[in-house]
Structures are given as C-alpha cells and as structure tokens.
Amino acid sequence: MRDAVTNLIKTYDITGRYLDRNAIDRLKSYFDTGAARIAAAGVINANAAAIVKAASLKLFDELPELIRPGGNAYTTRRYAACLRDMDYYLRYASYAIVAGDTNVLDERVLQGLRETYNSLGTPIAPTVRGIQIIKDLVKDRLAATGVTDTSCVDAPFDHMTREISERDI
Ligand SMILES: CCC1=C(C)/C(=C/C2=NC(=C\c3[nH]c(/C=C4\NC(=O)[C@H](C)[C@H]4CC)c(C)c3CCC(=O)O)/C(CCC(=O)O)=C2C)NC1=O
C-alpha cells in the first residue's frame, strides 16, 4: 500500500534523483489538498451508513430490474451483498482519498473483481453507476460542510469505475 509521498519517493529513489521541480509541485499539491482530503474522510466516516443507503435507493430507483426476480440483487442475501459491496467502495475510497493515491484500490479492491462479477452474473454497468452515485453523494455532503473544492474525492471513484469497466478478463 502506498500514499502519494511514498510513491513519489520510490519513483525518485529508483533512478537516484533528488526531488526536482516536478516532484516539489506534486508534493505541494498533496499538502495543499490535505485539509479537504481529511474533511472528506471525516464526512464519510460520520455518514457512511446513510450514504450507502441513499446510494442504493437511488440505484434501485433508476434500475428497478436489479431487485426484481431474475435481477442480480434480488433475494435478501444478494441485496445485502450489493449494499456490502457499496460499503466496500466507500470505505476504500476514503483510504485512497487520504493517501492521495489509488494504489490501495488496486491492491485491496480491484484485483480479480471483474472476474468475480462476471462469474456471478453481477452486471458491470449498474455497479459503475452505483459507484458514481456514491461519489456524487460524498461530494454533496463535503460541499455542505463548506469545502469549496471537492475535486479530491473524484480520483478514487473514477479509478474504480474505469478499472471495473475496462479491464479485460
Ligand atoms: C474489499 C474488496 C471486495 C469487494 C469489492 C468484493 C466484492 C464481491 N461481491 C460479491 C458478490 C456480489 N456483489 C453483488 C453486487 C451487486 N449486484 C447488483 O445487481 C448491483 C449492481 C451490485 C451492488 C451495487 C451481489 C448481488 C453479489 C452476490 C452475487 C451472488 O452471490 O449471486 C463477491 C462474491 C463473494 C460474496 O458474495 O461475498 C465479491 C468478492 N469482495 C471484497 O472482498
């Protein structure tokens, strides 16, 4: 698991370079966004259950076939598995937001996920939509606390949706 700083240092150490102008700019951006990233983690921690519930209701409202007979989230067990997955996406996104790096998502969330979903018939497009809804809810709640630039929230969610959509089996 890496964060933005350890990742940067690793890159420079491999080639034996001092931290140049580009590295300093990246460090500056990491520390400049620090307060917003910590605020996002706080908002997620305080509202995780409510965010997952609201996101799932919106998803099932948009795509009611998911919870009808034949849908992948139909039956109590699969409905609960779907909400649990949304909770995973939210929790791991909060780690990646604080780390300023998506590496934790690659290592802990995305590895083998697409294959698992394919074998279980869990549909990718609705999963991607669910992750986008979670992202929007987090950004709204963060903005409501007075944070004007909520862009630090985007990268982890966008990374997950990109990887889940595009990675080949
Ligand atoms: C921390 C990293 C991590 C992730 C991400 C993870 C995902 C994950 N989701 C699973 C199942 C599942 N995932 C879903 C999710 C959905 N179905 C839908 O229609 C919706 C689109 C969506 C919710 C948004 C469902 C319904 C299942 C159960 C499918 C089944 O057993 O038939 C499974 C199969 C094993 C199980 O049921 O527990 C895994 C491994 N597990 C992990 O350890």
The ligand as a Tripos MOL2 file, in Angstrom:
@<TRIPOS>MOLECULE
LIG
   43    46     1     0     0
SMALL
NO_CHARGES

@<TRIPOS>ATOM
      1 C1        -12.9870   -5.2920   -0.2750 C.3       1 LIG1
      2 C2        -12.9600   -5.7670   -1.6670 C.3       1 LIG1
      3 C3        -14.0950   -6.6940   -2.0430 C.2       1 LIG1
      4 C4        -15.0540   -6.4900   -2.9980 C.2       1 LIG1
      5 C5        -15.2190   -5.2760   -3.8410 C.3       1 LIG1
      6 C6        -15.8790   -7.6680   -3.0400 C.2       1 LIG1
      7 C7        -16.9350   -7.8860   -3.9160 C.2       1 LIG1
      8 C8        -17.7250   -9.0710   -4.0800 C.2       1 LIG1
      9 N1        -19.0380   -9.0120   -4.3610 N.2       1 LIG1
     10 C9        -19.5490  -10.2700   -4.4250 C.2       1 LIG1
     11 C10       -20.8980  -10.6460   -4.6660 C.2       1 LIG1
     12 C11       -21.9870   -9.8060   -5.0060 C.ar      1 LIG1
     13 N2        -21.9480   -8.4950   -5.3700 N.ar      1 LIG1
     14 C12       -23.2160   -8.0450   -5.6660 C.ar      1 LIG1
     15 C13       -23.4460   -6.6710   -6.0630 C.2       1 LIG1
     16 C14       -24.3950   -6.1210   -6.9000 C.2       1 LIG1
     17 N3        -25.3730   -6.7670   -7.5910 N.am      1 LIG1
     18 C15       -26.0950   -5.8820   -8.3210 C.2       1 LIG1
     19 O1        -27.0460   -6.1840   -9.0660 O.2       1 LIG1
     20 C16       -25.6340   -4.4970   -8.1460 C.3       1 LIG1
     21 C17       -25.2930   -3.8490   -9.4410 C.3       1 LIG1
     22 C18       -24.4290   -4.6530   -7.2160 C.3       1 LIG1
     23 C19       -24.4950   -3.7290   -5.9840 C.3       1 LIG1
     24 C20       -24.2610   -2.2970   -6.3650 C.3       1 LIG1
     25 C21       -24.1060   -9.1140   -5.4540 C.ar      1 LIG1
     26 C22       -25.6230   -9.1350   -5.6110 C.3       1 LIG1
     27 C23       -23.3290  -10.2440   -5.0610 C.ar      1 LIG1
     28 C24       -23.8260  -11.6450   -4.7500 C.3       1 LIG1
     29 C25       -23.9940  -12.4140   -6.0490 C.3       1 LIG1
     30 C26       -24.3050  -13.8570   -5.8340 C.2       1 LIG1
     31 O2        -23.8020  -14.4560   -4.8600 O.co2     1 LIG1
     32 O3        -25.0600  -14.4070   -6.6480 O.co2     1 LIG1
     33 C27       -18.4840  -11.2170   -4.1950 C.2       1 LIG1
     34 C28       -18.6130  -12.7090   -4.2090 C.3       1 LIG1
     35 C29       -18.4940  -13.3080   -2.8220 C.3       1 LIG1
     36 C30       -19.5450  -12.8010   -1.8850 C.2       1 LIG1
     37 O4        -20.7640  -12.8920   -2.2040 O.co2     1 LIG1
     38 O5        -19.1730  -12.2740   -0.8380 O.co2     1 LIG1
     39 C31       -17.3460  -10.4530   -4.0050 C.2       1 LIG1
     40 C32       -15.9480  -11.0000   -3.7870 C.3       1 LIG1
     41 N4        -15.4220   -8.5370   -2.0890 N.am      1 LIG1
     42 C33       -14.3440   -7.9890   -1.4670 C.2       1 LIG1
     43 O6        -13.6640   -8.5190   -0.5450 O.2       1 LIG1
@<TRIPOS>BOND
     1     1     2 1
     2     2     3 1
     3     3     4 2
     4     3    42 1
     5     4     5 1
     6     4     6 1
     7     6     7 2
     8     6    41 1
     9     7     8 1
    10     8     9 2
    11     8    39 1
    12     9    10 1
    13    10    11 2
    14    10    33 1
    15    11    12 1
    16    12    13 ar
    17    12    27 ar
    18    13    14 ar
    19    14    15 1
    20    14    25 ar
    21    15    16 2
    22    16    17 1
    23    16    22 1
    24    17    18 1
    25    18    19 2
    26    18    20 1
    27    20    21 1
    28    20    22 1
    29    22    23 1
    30    23    24 1
    31    25    26 1
    32    25    27 ar
    33    27    28 1
    34    28    29 1
    35    29    30 1
    36    30    31 2
    37    30    32 1
    38    33    34 1
    39    33    39 2
    40    34    35 1
    41    35    36 1
    42    36    37 2
    43    36    38 1
    44    39    40 1
    45    41    42 1
    46    42    43 2
@<TRIPOS>SUBSTRUCTURE
     1 LIG1         1 GROUP 0 **** ****
